[in-house]
Amino acid sequence: MAIADGRLVRNSVEHVQRPREVQKPRDTWTGDKVRAFLTEASGDRLHTAWRLSPYGLRRIEVTALRWDGYDR
C-alpha cells in the first residue's frame, strides 16, 4: 500500500526468503479454561484487565483504556 501511495519507491523485503521452519499450532484455551481463568482472576485487583485480555486486546491496549471510554 505504501508503494501504491507513493510513500516508498520499492518493497525492501521483496527479495527476502522466509525460513522454511514449520510453525507449531497455537495452543488456545477452551471455553472452560477461559471461565476458570476469569473465576480465579475475579479476586485480583486487576480483575478488569484480566477480564479484557481474552477478547484479543494486547497488554498496551488494555492498560491504555480509560474509564470514560469503557462501554458496559
VOVEX-894148 format. One record per atom (N, C-alpha, C): x, y, z; chain. Coordinates in steps of 0.001 Angstrom, whole numbers, always signed. Example, Ala and Ser with C-alpha at 12.3 -4.5 7.8 and 13.67 -1.06 7.14 Angstrom:
BEGIN
- +13190	-5690	+7800	A
- +12300	-4500	+7800	A
- +13200	-3300	+7800	A
- +12850	-2250	+7080	A
- +13670	-1060	+7140	A
- +12900	+30	+7870	A
***
This chain:
BEGIN
- +823	-1185	+0	A
- +0	+0	+0	A
- +871	+1253	+0	A
- +1965	+1211	+737	A
- +2842	+2381	+790	A
- +3474	+2648	-570	A
- +3782	+1596	-1305	A
- +4330	+1774	-2651	A
- +3270	+2359	-3571	A
- +2067	+1821	-3500	A
- +970	+2328	-4330	A
- +643	+3783	-3993	A
- +793	+4171	-2735	A
- +524	+5547	-2311	A
- +1687	+6490	-2597	A
- +2814	+5933	-3076	A
- +3969	+6762	-3374	A
- +4823	+7101	-2164	A
- +4591	+6444	-1056	A
- +5381	+6712	+161	A
- +6717	+5981	+135	A
- +6769	+4840	-568	A
- +8003	+4082	-741	A
- +8231	+3858	-2225	A
- +9510	+3813	-2624	A
- +9797	+3589	-4044	A
- +9908	+2111	-4376	A
- +10258	+1280	-3354	A
- +10326	-158	-3598	A
- +10066	-906	-2289	A
- +9744	-2176	-2439	A
- +9497	-3043	-1295	A
- +10831	-3597	-812	A
- +11244	-3220	+370	A
- +12569	-3595	+869	A
- +12675	-5074	+1231	A
- +11589	-5778	+1412	A
- +11646	-7199	+1755	A
- +11230	-8092	+585	A
- +11172	-7539	-580	A
- +10725	-8281	-1753	A
- +11602	-9495	-2056	A
- +12901	-9405	-1837	A
- +13818	-10482	-2185	A
- +14249	-11325	-987	A
- +13664	-11105	+150	A
- +13996	-11875	+1344	A
- +13178	-13162	+1329	A
- +13862	-14271	+1567	A
- +13149	-15553	+1620	A
- +12794	-15869	+3062	A
- +11584	-16340	+3243	A
- +11126	-16719	+4577	A
- +11756	-18046	+4972	A
- +12058	-18239	+6235	A
- +12593	-19532	+6679	A
- +11555	-20630	+6449	A
- +12026	-21807	+6209	A
- +11127	-22921	+5918	A
- +10748	-23707	+7163	A
- +10943	-23143	+8314	A
- +10595	-23854	+9540	A
- +9085	-23987	+9664	A
- +8682	-25057	+10228	A
- +7259	-25331	+10407	A
- +6794	-24655	+11696	A
- +5739	-23898	+11589	A
- +5213	-23235	+12775	A
- +4332	-24203	+13547	A
- +4491	-24168	+14866	A
- +3669	-25024	+15715	A
- +2253	-24457	+15773	A
- +1272	-25324	+15848	A
- -86	-24812	+16027	A
- -207	-24115	+17377	A
- -989	-23076	+17413	A
- -1152	-22325	+18657	A
- -2036	-23104	+19630	A
- -1657	-22999	+20872	A
- -2411	-23651	+21930	A
- -3444	-22652	+22449	A
- -4682	-22838	+22099	A
- -5731	-21919	+22535	A
- -6529	-22536	+23673	A
- -7107	-21680	+24476	A
- -7895	-22132	+25607	A
- -9288	-22537	+25166	A
- -9837	-23510	+25847	A
- -11234	-23882	+25644	A
- -12104	-22909	+26442	A
- -13383	-22946	+26199	A
- -14302	-22096	+26951	A
- -14239	-22358	+28444	A
- -14067	-23629	+28811	A
- -13961	-23981	+30232	A
- -12702	-23382	+30868	A
- -11598	-23390	+30132	A
- -10360	-22814	+30660	A
- -10487	-21303	+30824	A
- -11153	-20647	+29881	A
- -11349	-19195	+29992	A
- -12214	-18875	+31196	A
- -13287	-19631	+31376	A
- -14161	-19401	+32534	A
- -13416	-19625	+33848	A
- -12595	-20680	+33912	A
- -11808	-20952	+35118	A
- -10817	-19823	+35380	A
- -10195	-19325	+34332	A
- -9251	-18214	+34468	A
- -9953	-16973	+34998	A
- -11106	-16636	+34420	A
- -11825	-15437	+34845	A
- -12352	-15576	+36270	A
- -12753	-16774	+36649	A
- -13209	-17002	+38023	A
- -12063	-16789	+38999	A
- -10901	-17337	+38666	A
- -9725	-17179	+39531	A
- -9266	-15725	+39582	A
- -9335	-15026	+38456	A
- -8862	-13640	+38386	A
- -9837	-12651	+39017	A
- -11051	-13081	+39296	A
- -12063	-12150	+39817	A
- -11674	-11549	+41165	A
- -10823	-12216	+41914	A
- -10395	-11691	+43206	A
- -9166	-10803	+43136	A
- -8564	-10694	+41966	A
- -7345	-9907	+41804	A
- -7688	-8428	+41654	A
- -6783	-7549	+42095	A
- -7058	-6116	+41982	A
- -7089	-5649	+40533	A
- -6501	-6400	+39628	A
- -6516	-6066	+38204	A
- -7545	-6897	+37443	A
- -8599	-7303	+38141	A
- -9562	-8211	+37516	A
- -10174	-7650	+36232	A
- -10324	-6334	+36141	A
- -10886	-5746	+34922	A
- -9950	-5965	+33740	A
- -8665	-5779	+33941	A
- -7691	-6009	+32877	A
- -7662	-7481	+32481	A
- -7698	-8376	+33468	A
- -7722	-9811	+33158	A
- -8988	-10183	+32411	A
- -10086	-9520	+32726	A
- -11354	-9822	+32064	A
- -11320	-9402	+30594	A
- -10580	-8352	+30264	A
- -10486	-7882	+28881	A
- -9488	-8676	+28047	A
- -8534	-9320	+28689	A
- -7468	-9997	+27943	A
- -7941	-11129	+27025	A
- -8952	-11936	+27365	A
- -9362	-12991	+26430	A
- -10051	-12467	+25158	A
- -10336	-11185	+25098	A
- -11001	-10628	+23917	A
- -10022	-10261	+22808	A
- -8745	-10581	+23000	A
- -7763	-10335	+21964	A
- -7055	-9001	+22071	A
- -7335	-8245	+23124	A
- -6633	-6979	+23309	A
- -5213	-7240	+23766	A
- -4289	-6468	+23254	A
- -2907	-6567	+23715	A
- -2769	-5838	+25045	A
- -1688	-6142	+25759	A
- -1480	-5523	+27080	A
- -1520	-4008	+27006	A
- -878	-3439	+26015	A
- -840	-1980	+25902	A
- -2236	-1418	+25634	A
- -3051	-2169	+24901	A
- -4410	-1699	+24633	A
- -5260	-1750	+25899	A
- -5079	-2775	+26698	A
- -5835	-2880	+27950	A
- -5405	-1786	+28921	A
- -4106	-1555	+29040	A
- -3630	-571	+30011	A
- -3856	+862	+29552	A
- -4085	+1080	+28277	A
- -4319	+2441	+27778	A
- -5789	+2838	+27836	A
- -6667	+1898	+28179	A
- -8091	+2226	+28252	A
- -8362	+3193	+29395	A
- -9324	+4063	+29171	A
- -9749	+4992	+30216	A
- -11173	+4637	+30614	A
- -11530	+4915	+31854	A
- -12860	+4553	+32323	A
- -13953	+5226	+31502	A
- -13729	+6452	+31046	A
- -14779	+7121	+30274	A
- -14927	+6506	+28861	A
- -13961	+5673	+28444	A
- -14068	+5003	+27161	A
- -14601	+3589	+27263	A
- -14888	+3148	+28481	A
- -15363	+1785	+28722	A
- -16879	+1769	+28632	A
- -17399	+1033	+27680	A
- -18844	+949	+27469	A
- -19353	-375	+28042	A
- -20195	-288	+29022	A
- -20729	-1516	+29636	A
- -21891	-2065	+28876	A
***
